[in-house]
């Protein structure tokens, strides 16, 4: 069975500083996650289709698995 896993990203000090600057600019908190699975490489048209469904469903979609 193929399971998808996400976890907290391990950021170095420079990356963490960028994230904190973004949070300060937005006035919101942000969480940095990283995939522990192979993300799919999508064509331009596939990416647009995925983004259209994201907008329609009001969710974040992540495509992964075999190419």
N, CA, C and O atoms as a GROMACS GRO file, in nm:
protein
  268
    1UNK      N    1   0.084  -0.118   0.000
    1UNK     CA    2   0.000   0.000   0.000
    1UNK      C    3   0.089   0.124   0.000
    1UNK      O    4   0.188   0.130   0.072
    2UNK      N    5   0.052   0.221  -0.081
    2UNK     CA    6   0.128   0.344  -0.095
    2UNK      C    7   0.067   0.450  -0.002
    2UNK      O    8  -0.047   0.492  -0.023
    3UNK      N    9   0.141   0.492   0.099
    3UNK     CA   10   0.090   0.593   0.190
    3UNK      C   11   0.169   0.721   0.173
    3UNK      O   12   0.291   0.719   0.155
    4UNK      N   13   0.099   0.831   0.180
    4UNK     CA   14   0.162   0.961   0.165
    4UNK      C   15   0.186   1.018   0.304
    4UNK      O   16   0.098   1.013   0.390
    5UNK      N   17   0.304   1.071   0.325
    5UNK     CA   18   0.336   1.128   0.455
    5UNK      C   19   0.393   1.268   0.439
    5UNK      O   20   0.474   1.296   0.350
    6UNK      N   21   0.348   1.354   0.527
    6UNK     CA   22   0.403   1.489   0.536
    6UNK      C   23   0.455   1.506   0.677
    6UNK      O   24   0.405   1.445   0.772
    7UNK      N   25   0.557   1.588   0.690
    7UNK     CA   26   0.611   1.616   0.822
    7UNK      C   27   0.664   1.757   0.828
    7UNK      O   28   0.676   1.824   0.725
    8UNK      N   29   0.694   1.802   0.946
    8UNK     CA   30   0.753   1.935   0.962
    8UNK      C   31   0.884   1.942   0.887
    8UNK      O   32   0.968   1.852   0.899
    9UNK      N   33   0.902   2.048   0.811
    9UNK     CA   34   1.027   2.068   0.738
    9UNK      C   35   1.137   2.105   0.836
    9UNK      O   36   1.114   2.180   0.930
   10UNK      N   37   1.254   2.054   0.813
   10UNK     CA   38   1.371   2.090   0.894
   10UNK      C   39   1.439   2.209   0.825
   10UNK      O   40   1.505   2.193   0.722
   11UNK      N   41   1.422   2.327   0.882
   11UNK     CA   42   1.474   2.449   0.823
   11UNK      C   43   1.604   2.489   0.890
   11UNK      O   44   1.620   2.477   1.012
   12UNK      N   45   1.698   2.539   0.807
   12UNK     CA   46   1.819   2.594   0.866
   12UNK      C   47   1.789   2.737   0.912
   12UNK      O   48   1.678   2.787   0.891
   13UNK      N   49   1.884   2.802   0.972
   13UNK     CA   50   1.861   2.936   1.029
   13UNK      C   51   1.819   3.038   0.923
   13UNK      O   52   1.732   3.121   0.950
   14UNK      N   53   1.878   3.033   0.804
   14UNK     CA   54   1.843   3.128   0.698
   14UNK      C   55   1.700   3.104   0.650
   14UNK      O   56   1.625   3.199   0.628
   15UNK      N   57   1.662   2.978   0.635
   15UNK     CA   58   1.526   2.946   0.592
   15UNK      C   59   1.425   2.986   0.698
   15UNK      O   60   1.318   3.039   0.667
   16UNK      N   61   1.459   2.960   0.823
   16UNK     CA   62   1.371   2.997   0.934
   16UNK      C   63   1.352   3.148   0.940
   16UNK      O   64   1.243   3.197   0.969
   17UNK      N   65   1.458   3.222   0.914
   17UNK     CA   66   1.449   3.368   0.912
   17UNK      C   67   1.353   3.415   0.802
   17UNK      O   68   1.275   3.508   0.822
   18UNK      N   69   1.359   3.352   0.685
   18UNK     CA   70   1.268   3.386   0.576
   18UNK      C   71   1.124   3.356   0.614
   18UNK      O   72   1.034   3.435   0.585
   19UNK      N   73   1.103   3.242   0.678
   19UNK     CA   74   0.967   3.207   0.722
   19UNK      C   75   0.916   3.306   0.825
   19UNK      O   76   0.801   3.348   0.818
   20UNK      N   77   1.000   3.342   0.919
   20UNK     CA   78   0.959   3.440   1.021
   20UNK      C   79   0.930   3.576   0.959
   20UNK      O   80   0.838   3.646   1.002
   21UNK      N   81   1.008   3.615   0.859
   21UNK     CA   82   0.983   3.742   0.790
   21UNK      C   83   0.849   3.737   0.716
   21UNK      O   84   0.774   3.835   0.716
   22UNK      N   85   0.820   3.624   0.655
   22UNK     CA   86   0.690   3.608   0.588
   22UNK      C   87   0.576   3.619   0.689
   22UNK      O   88   0.478   3.688   0.664
   23UNK      N   89   0.590   3.552   0.803
   23UNK     CA   90   0.487   3.559   0.906
   23UNK      C   91   0.467   3.703   0.953
   23UNK      O   92   0.354   3.748   0.972
   24UNK      N   93   0.576   3.775   0.972
   24UNK     CA   94   0.567   3.914   1.017
   24UNK      C   95   0.497   4.000   0.911
   24UNK      O   96   0.415   4.085   0.944
   25UNK      N   97   0.530   3.976   0.785
   25UNK     CA   98   0.470   4.052   0.675
   25UNK      C   99   0.320   4.023   0.663
   25UNK      O  100   0.240   4.114   0.641
   26UNK      N  101   0.284   3.897   0.678
   26UNK     CA  102   0.143   3.857   0.665
   26UNK      C  103   0.062   3.885   0.790
   26UNK      O  104  -0.060   3.901   0.785
   27UNK      N  105   0.131   3.892   0.904
   27UNK     CA  106   0.059   3.902   1.030
   27UNK      C  107  -0.012   3.772   1.063
   27UNK      O  108  -0.112   3.772   1.136
   28UNK      N  109   0.038   3.661   1.010
   28UNK     CA  110  -0.020   3.528   1.029
   28UNK      C  111   0.091   3.429   1.055
   28UNK      O  112   0.207   3.456   1.025
   29UNK      N  113   0.056   3.315   1.111
   29UNK     CA  114   0.153   3.207   1.128
   29UNK      C  115   0.155   3.121   1.003
   29UNK      O  116   0.056   3.113   0.931
   30UNK      N  117   0.267   3.057   0.978
   30UNK     CA  118   0.282   2.965   0.865
   30UNK      C  119   0.352   2.839   0.916
   30UNK      O  120   0.433   2.844   1.008
   31UNK      N  121   0.320   2.728   0.855
   31UNK     CA  122   0.382   2.600   0.890
   31UNK      C  123   0.455   2.549   0.768
   31UNK      O  124   0.398   2.543   0.659
   32UNK      N  125   0.580   2.512   0.784
   32UNK     CA  126   0.660   2.457   0.675
   32UNK      C  127   0.653   2.304   0.683
   32UNK      O  128   0.698   2.244   0.781
   33UNK      N  129   0.598   2.244   0.580
   33UNK     CA  130   0.587   2.098   0.572
   33UNK      C  131   0.670   2.048   0.455
   33UNK      O  132   0.692   2.120   0.358
   34UNK      N  133   0.715   1.924   0.465
   34UNK     CA  134   0.785   1.862   0.354
   34UNK      C  135   0.728   1.724   0.330
   34UNK      O  136   0.681   1.656   0.422
   35UNK      N  137   0.733   1.684   0.205
   35UNK     CA  138   0.681   1.553   0.166
   35UNK      C  139   0.784   1.446   0.195
   35UNK      O  140   0.905   1.468   0.180
   36UNK      N  141   0.736   1.333   0.235
   36UNK     CA  142   0.822   1.217   0.252
   36UNK      C  143   0.788   1.114   0.144
   36UNK      O  144   0.817   0.995   0.159
   37UNK      N  145   0.728   1.160   0.037
   37UNK     CA  146   0.694   1.076  -0.078
   37UNK      C  147   0.737   1.149  -0.204
   37UNK      O  148   0.760   1.270  -0.201
   38UNK      N  149   0.749   1.077  -0.312
   38UNK     CA  150   0.788   1.137  -0.439
   38UNK      C  151   0.670   1.217  -0.496
   38UNK      O  152   0.564   1.162  -0.526
   39UNK      N  153   0.691   1.348  -0.509
   39UNK     CA  154   0.587   1.432  -0.567
   39UNK      C  155   0.585   1.414  -0.718
   39UNK      O  156   0.688   1.395  -0.781
   40UNK      N  157   0.466   1.421  -0.775
   40UNK     CA  158   0.450   1.402  -0.919
   40UNK      C  159   0.502   1.524  -0.994
   40UNK      O  160   0.487   1.637  -0.948
   41UNK      N  161   0.562   1.500  -1.108
   41UNK     CA  162   0.599   1.608  -1.198
   41UNK      C  163   0.482   1.626  -1.293
   41UNK      O  164   0.446   1.534  -1.367
   42UNK      N  165   0.423   1.744  -1.291
   42UNK     CA  166   0.303   1.771  -1.371
   42UNK      C  167   0.336   1.862  -1.488
   42UNK      O  168   0.420   1.951  -1.478
   43UNK      N  169   0.267   1.838  -1.597
   43UNK     CA  170   0.278   1.928  -1.711
   43UNK      C  171   0.204   2.057  -1.677
   43UNK      O  172   0.132   2.063  -1.578
   44UNK      N  173   0.222   2.159  -1.757
   44UNK     CA  174   0.153   2.287  -1.735
   44UNK      C  175   0.001   2.266  -1.732
   44UNK      O  176  -0.067   2.323  -1.646
   45UNK      N  177  -0.051   2.188  -1.823
   45UNK     CA  178  -0.196   2.166  -1.827
   45UNK      C  179  -0.244   2.085  -1.707
   45UNK      O  180  -0.352   2.111  -1.654
   46UNK      N  181  -0.165   1.987  -1.663
   46UNK     CA  182  -0.202   1.910  -1.545
   46UNK      C  183  -0.202   1.997  -1.421
   46UNK      O  184  -0.290   1.986  -1.336
   47UNK      N  185  -0.102   2.084  -1.410
   47UNK     CA  186  -0.094   2.175  -1.295
   47UNK      C  187  -0.214   2.269  -1.292
   47UNK      O  188  -0.272   2.293  -1.187
   48UNK      N  189  -0.250   2.323  -1.408
   48UNK     CA  190  -0.367   2.412  -1.414
   48UNK      C  191  -0.494   2.339  -1.374
   48UNK      O  192  -0.579   2.396  -1.306
   49UNK      N  193  -0.507   2.214  -1.415
   49UNK     CA  194  -0.625   2.133  -1.379
   49UNK      C  195  -0.627   2.110  -1.228
   49UNK      O  196  -0.732   2.124  -1.164
   50UNK      N  197  -0.512   2.075  -1.171
   50UNK     CA  198  -0.504   2.054  -1.026
   50UNK      C  199  -0.541   2.181  -0.951
   50UNK      O  200  -0.617   2.177  -0.854
   51UNK      N  201  -0.488   2.296  -0.996
   51UNK     CA  202  -0.518   2.423  -0.930
   51UNK      C  203  -0.665   2.460  -0.943
   51UNK      O  204  -0.722   2.519  -0.851
   52UNK      N  205  -0.728   2.427  -1.056
   52UNK     CA  206  -0.871   2.455  -1.074
   52UNK      C  207  -0.954   2.375  -0.973
   52UNK      O  208  -1.049   2.427  -0.916
   53UNK      N  209  -0.916   2.249  -0.953
   53UNK     CA  210  -0.989   2.167  -0.857
   53UNK      C  211  -0.963   2.216  -0.714
   53UNK      O  212  -1.054   2.217  -0.630
   54UNK      N  213  -0.840   2.258  -0.685
   54UNK     CA  214  -0.810   2.317  -0.554
   54UNK      C  215  -0.902   2.437  -0.528
   54UNK      O  216  -0.962   2.447  -0.422
   55UNK      N  217  -0.911   2.525  -0.625
   55UNK     CA  218  -0.995   2.644  -0.609
   55UNK      C  219  -1.141   2.606  -0.591
   55UNK      O  220  -1.211   2.666  -0.509
   56UNK      N  221  -1.187   2.508  -0.666
   56UNK     CA  222  -1.326   2.465  -0.658
   56UNK      C  223  -1.357   2.404  -0.521
   56UNK      O  224  -1.461   2.431  -0.462
   57UNK      N  225  -1.266   2.320  -0.472
   57UNK     CA  226  -1.288   2.251  -0.345
   57UNK      C  227  -1.241   2.330  -0.224
   57UNK      O  228  -1.275   2.297  -0.110
   58UNK      N  229  -1.164   2.438  -0.248
   58UNK     CA  230  -1.107   2.520  -0.141
   58UNK      C  231  -1.018   2.436  -0.048
   58UNK      O  232  -1.030   2.441   0.074
   59UNK      N  233  -0.930   2.361  -0.113
   59UNK     CA  234  -0.833   2.276  -0.041
   59UNK      C  235  -0.698   2.289  -0.106
   59UNK      O  236  -0.685   2.352  -0.211
   60UNK      N  237  -0.597   2.230  -0.047
   60UNK     CA  238  -0.465   2.218  -0.107
   60UNK      C  239  -0.449   2.073  -0.150
   60UNK      O  240  -0.462   1.982  -0.068
   61UNK      N  241  -0.422   2.051  -0.278
   61UNK     CA  242  -0.402   1.917  -0.330
   61UNK      C  243  -0.254   1.894  -0.357
   61UNK      O  244  -0.183   1.985  -0.399
   62UNK      N  245  -0.209   1.773  -0.332
   62UNK     CA  246  -0.070   1.735  -0.357
   62UNK      C  247  -0.072   1.610  -0.444
   62UNK      O  248  -0.128   1.507  -0.405
   63UNK      N  249  -0.012   1.619  -0.561
   63UNK     CA  250  -0.004   1.503  -0.651
   63UNK      C  251   0.127   1.431  -0.625
   63UNK      O  252   0.233   1.493  -0.621
   64UNK      N  253   0.120   1.301  -0.607
   64UNK     CA  254   0.240   1.222  -0.580
   64UNK      C  255   0.224   1.084  -0.639
   64UNK      O  256   0.115   1.045  -0.681
   65UNK      N  257   0.332   1.011  -0.642
   65UNK     CA  258   0.328   0.873  -0.687
   65UNK      C  259   0.409   0.852  -0.813
   65UNK      O  260   0.493   0.935  -0.848
   66UNK      N  261   0.384   0.741  -0.881
   66UNK     CA  262   0.460   0.709  -1.002
   66UNK      C  263   0.447   0.820  -1.106
   66UNK      O  264   0.344   0.888  -1.114
   67UNK      N  265   0.552   0.837  -1.184
   67UNK     CA  266   0.551   0.943  -1.284
   67UNK      C  267   0.459   0.909  -1.400
   67UNK      O  268   0.446   0.988  -1.493
   0.00000   0.00000   0.00000
